[in-house]
């Protein structure tokens, strides 16, 4: 998959996350962006996300260590968690925009 295709997925995932406050996690939004859907189940899971986006990891996204082993890297349903996820989406998007130019 090309970087421009990855960028399209990430931008759509961020849009889903921002426009749907009921969507708490990045994985859910990325899975749906990969599938081209907004609701329901998809054939994708976290393993597919990491395979496609190796930068989708705690270290690269500066996720807190105190939530290891929990379903969400940042506290769900909180302004702080929401803002951290938006920042993480921005970091991923910026990474692929930079990679696309080189």
VOPAGU-2260 file (C-alpha; in pm, 1 decimal, decimal comma):
REM VOPAGU-2260
SITE   aa  ch    i         X         Y         Z
SITE  UNK   A    0       0,0       0,0       0,0
SITE  UNK   A    1     134,9     343,9     -89,7
SITE  UNK   A    2     191,7     620,0     161,3
SITE  UNK   A    3     -79,5     829,1      -3,4
SITE  UNK   A    4    -326,6     543,8      52,3
SITE  UNK   A    5    -212,4     517,3     414,4
SITE  UNK   A    6    -256,6     893,1     453,9
SITE  UNK   A    7    -610,2     869,5     319,3
SITE  UNK   A    8    -691,8     600,1     576,3
SITE  UNK   A    9    -540,4     796,6     864,5
SITE  UNK   A   10    -718,5    1118,5     769,1
SITE  UNK   A   11   -1050,0     934,9     740,2
SITE  UNK   A   12    -989,6     763,9    1075,4
SITE  UNK   A   13    -918,6    1097,9    1242,0
SITE  UNK   A   14   -1233,3    1243,1    1085,4
SITE  UNK   A   15   -1439,1     952,3    1221,0
SITE  UNK   A   16   -1286,9     999,0    1564,7
SITE  UNK   A   17   -1350,9    1373,9    1573,8
SITE  UNK   A   18   -1702,9    1356,6    1428,2
SITE  UNK   A   19   -1822,1    1064,6    1641,0
SITE  UNK   A   20   -1772,3    1131,7    2012,2
SITE  UNK   A   21   -1909,2     784,8    2083,7
SITE  UNK   A   22   -1596,0     635,8    1919,5
SITE  UNK   A   23   -1346,7     626,1    2206,4
SITE  UNK   A   24   -1051,1     452,1    2048,4
SITE  UNK   A   25    -816,3     496,9    1756,5
SITE  UNK   A   26    -820,3     128,4    1660,9
SITE  UNK   A   27   -1194,2     130,3    1598,4
SITE  UNK   A   28   -1165,4     435,3    1373,9
SITE  UNK   A   29    -863,5     306,7    1180,1
SITE  UNK   A   30   -1030,9     -31,9    1126,8
SITE  UNK   A   31   -1338,6     140,8     983,5
SITE  UNK   A   32   -1130,8     373,3     766,6
SITE  UNK   A   33    -947,6      67,6     630,9
SITE  UNK   A   34   -1282,0     -98,1     555,9
SITE  UNK   A   35   -1442,3     216,9     415,2
SITE  UNK   A   36   -1724,3     199,3     671,2
SITE  UNK   A   37   -1841,5     396,8     973,2
SITE  UNK   A   38   -2046,9     147,3    1172,1
SITE  UNK   A   39   -2076,4    -221,3    1242,6
SITE  UNK   A   40   -1801,0    -478,4    1246,2
SITE  UNK   A   41   -1507,3    -502,4    1008,6
SITE  UNK   A   42   -1271,0    -775,9     899,4
SITE  UNK   A   43    -979,8    -576,9    1043,1
SITE  UNK   A   44    -830,5    -582,4    1391,3
SITE  UNK   A   45    -534,9    -439,6    1581,6
SITE  UNK   A   46    -287,6    -677,9    1416,6
SITE  UNK   A   47    -387,0    -544,1    1073,8
SITE  UNK   A   48    -336,5    -186,4    1191,4
SITE  UNK   A   49      13,7    -257,0    1322,7
SITE  UNK   A   50     103,8    -448,5    1007,0
SITE  UNK   A   51      -3,5    -154,7     790,3
SITE  UNK   A   52     115,2     119,9    1024,9
SITE  UNK   A   53     420,7      -1,8    1221,0
SITE  UNK   A   54     440,5     341,9    1384,8
SITE  UNK   A   55     109,7     267,6    1557,0
SITE  UNK   A   56     273,9     177,8    1885,6
SITE  UNK   A   57     301,6     319,5    2235,2
SITE  UNK   A   58     657,5     444,5    2191,6
SITE  UNK   A   59     603,3     634,8    1867,5
SITE  UNK   A   60     274,2     784,5    1986,7
SITE  UNK   A   61     399,6     864,7    2337,3
SITE  UNK   A   62     119,5     669,9    2503,5
SITE  UNK   A   63     134,5     656,5    2882,8
SITE  UNK   A   64     294,5     349,8    3038,4
SITE  UNK   A   65      49,8     335,4    3328,1
SITE  UNK   A   66    -219,5     196,2    3099,1
SITE  UNK   A   67     -23,0    -110,1    2979,9
SITE  UNK   A   68    -252,6    -407,5    2955,0
SITE  UNK   A   69    -564,4    -192,5    2925,5
SITE  UNK   A   70    -786,0    -183,1    2618,0
SITE  UNK   A   71    -726,7     189,9    2565,4
SITE  UNK   A   72    -385,4     358,3    2569,9
SITE  UNK   A   73    -539,7     683,3    2690,2
SITE  UNK   A   74    -833,8     717,7    2925,7
SITE  UNK   A   75   -1153,1     675,9    2725,2
SITE  UNK   A   76   -1438,5     922,1    2744,1
SITE  UNK   A   77   -1230,8    1211,0    2876,9
SITE  UNK   A   78   -1118,8    1538,4    2722,4
SITE  UNK   A   79    -757,2    1455,0    2802,1
SITE  UNK   A   80    -783,4    1115,6    2631,8
SITE  UNK   A   81    -964,8    1263,9    2333,0
SITE  UNK   A   82    -700,4    1534,4    2285,9
SITE  UNK   A   83    -416,8    1281,8    2321,6
SITE  UNK   A   84    -569,9    1067,6    2047,0
SITE  UNK   A   85    -612,9    1365,4    1813,9
SITE  UNK   A   86    -247,6    1451,4    1875,5
SITE  UNK   A   87    -150,7    1088,8    1801,5
SITE  UNK   A   88    -349,5    1094,1    1476,1
SITE  UNK   A   89    -173,0    1418,9    1384,4
SITE  UNK   A   90     166,9    1263,3    1454,3
SITE  UNK   A   91      89,8     961,9    1234,6
SITE  UNK   A   92     -46,7    1182,5     955,8
SITE  UNK   A   93     255,9    1411,1     971,7
SITE  UNK   A   94     488,4    1111,0     959,2
SITE  UNK   A   95     326,7     978,6     641,0
SITE  UNK   A   96     306,1    1325,0     483,0
SITE  UNK   A   97     679,8    1367,7     543,2
SITE  UNK   A   98     753,2    1018,7     412,6
SITE  UNK   A   99     537,1    1087,1     106,7
SITE  UNK   A  100     749,5    1392,1      14,2
SITE  UNK   A  101    1080,5    1207,8      32,4
